[in-house]
Amino acid sequence: NGESFNFGPLAENSRSVADLVTAFTKAIPGFGFETAPAPAPVKALHEAKLLKVSFERANAWMGWKPTLNFDETVAWTAEGYAPEGTENHFKNRIAEFESRILAAGWAKWEA
């Protein structure tokens, strides 16, 4: 009924944008982005030093919580962008999700 939910990492899996770019650069050949030091802050502006997505509402309503760590998240995402592996990526990830769901005690979903 129009409810929205955020899905994000555990606090200990939070990383900087530079960490994420570095991880993707290693995981995806030809990714080719580089990070540069942030410019000196402008005193007139205030920006949060940390922005994060909270999954607390999804957890409270559905019992959802993240199961992937940072490295797994990057690896799975990078695999999905591999030109030769997109179809296999989705098949592998669906099988992995099903395995994790069953291990967590949830019923098997049937199409």
C-alpha angles and dihedrals in degrees: 000000000000098000117149129208135191122220117198145143132288112265092254090058094056113121138177123260088249090056090050094048091048091050093049091046089057094042100045117050109224094017086131104182121138131196125227130196113275115257118252110280119259108238095219092060128069120202130173113253091215128036118181140171113241118215093187094111093050088049093050095047101035107014088244120160132163117265102182123084122218096270093048092048092052093045094049093046093046090050089056091057095050106113094219097042111046097108093042089046092059093045091049094046094048090051091047093048090050090051092050092046092052091046089053090055099254120140119260113260116233122199 
